Amino acid sequence: MSNEKSPRFTRKRRYAIFAIITAIGVTIAFYNSLTSFNYGHSKEWNFDSYQNGTIPDNFVDFESNSPTGLWIVKADNSAISQPNVLAAMPDENSTGYHMQVMPDSPTVSDAQVSVKFMILPGHRIEQAGLLIRFVDSSHYFALVADPLHNRLSLCKSDIQFVVCNYETQTQISVGTWHTLQATVSSQGIGGWLDGVELIKANNEYYQTGQIGLWDKDDTWAYFDDLQIQY
């Protein structure tokens, strides 16, 4: 009996090895793109210069469905930076996605974005997070915290359909401040919750865009100390 390997088997092994090496190379490139970028600029929004109970004139908000979302500057004793937070407080019948694009947000391709947030209990839906690579109200990414289902998701909107292809289970508490962070590069998007990296998405859609905050349906959420390095 011959011990020679068939050409087909050899080719399959070569293809498998090539695929593994390629995957490792892509992963390394993706990781390097997320961690080694030298940011030269920064902006911060802590909402403390605005008057309590007001909707600032220069804020630009978008609604995907029901025009009943409400973004308002609110004084709160738990604010990370005193005295104010930016609160998303839609009414109980609100549906769709509520987006608050930051005033003077740069349009960036490589950036590191973070925000402190707290989702309040007692509402039908509990989903809020960071708006990144925002092109318009139908084309953007959102890094979404969902304490009701204990998961962090990276969602992509395309013509008003929001699909969350990247998600992971993690503990998220309502009524507690957490930190969301997204790192965006030409290779993809990384997502962190409370300093722990949970998502690596090799996704190259919408290469440039603005940043902001995101909220779903009747979710009430507070945001503070939104920062971007780019």
WODA-V420447 format. One line per field, one symbol per residue. phi: phi as a letter, one per 20 degrees, with the letter a starting at -180 (. if undefined). psi: psi as a letter, one per 30 degrees, with the letter a starting at -180 (. if undefined). A space follows every 10 residues. Layout:
phi: ???
psi: ???
//
This chain:
phi: .fefefgfff ffffffffff ffffffffff fffeddfefd cbbbcdmeee fgnddgfeed dccebeedfb dbfcfbfegf dfddcddecf ffefcnddcd fffmffecdc accbbebbee fncfdcbbre dclfebfdca dcedecffdl bdcddceblm edddecbbfa fcdfmcfccd bcddbfercd ccclndfdcc decdflfcre caccbclefd bdcblfccdb
psi: kkgkkkeeee eeeeeeeeee eeeeeeeeee eefffgkjkf lllkjfgffl kkgljkegkj lkkfdkhglj kkkkkkffke jkfllkkjil lfgklakkkj kkkgkljlek lkklkklkkk lglekiklak klhjeaffjl lkjkkifegi lkkjkkkjhg kjkifjlkkl kkklgkklkk kkkklffakk kkkhgkkfkj jikgliflll lalkkkbgkk kkklhkkkk.
//
